[in-house]
């Protein structure tokens, strides 16, 4: 099953210049730090095996590694251009054996892991890109590969349950993109980001908050909680009993 309806835009200009995300969506970097902080305080003093889903250019991998020294991170992504940037940016961590970057489809990679083999699964601004049916299977696989007592930490774009409020917030977001990227004359990236947003907001992709929480509980997770939320930008955590 494909994770997207359209061609993966992260293999194109967006992937090559993903640093622009920090300009048009500064909360993505904030969520990356919050994900890392949550992992840093999880079972302190115990060496952890961490699987990061959708690591991109390493924007969220770096704070994970910097947050504590006893993590080994396997960071996966399906976009080769972004992984090349990640390996370059985090070359010292790669050389030290603290992280390995793997080009892979998230669901396929999870299915290849043994049950109860991972302490932490983390992700930042990735899961909302998946098709809804794919996401359902993805959550089931996360639950399977986590050790009992393991945690899923996800910083992501969770749509507002109030559809009118969500539409208003999305319109404001697009206007800000025009202001920021238009000022730089980067209409090529603006076009790609708007096309990507149409995919995110499609019925097959959009990830509303309350149904997402209910789905995690139905998958078997306990202590499912929202630890941070500003607009659509949200930090969720869930524990495997």
Secondary structure, 3 states (H helix, E strand, C coil): CCCCCCCCHHHCHHHHCHHHHHHHCHHHHHHHHHHHHHHHCCCCCCCEEEEEECCCCCHHHHHHHHHCCCEEEEEEECCHHHHHHHHHHCHHHHHCCCEEEEECCHHHHHHCCCCCCEEEEEEECCHHHCCHHHHHHHHHHHHHHEEEEEEEEEEEECECCCHHHHHHHHHHHHHHHHHHHHHCCCHHHHHHHHHHHHHHCCCCCCCEHHHHHHHHHHCCEEEEEEEEEECCEEEEEEEEC
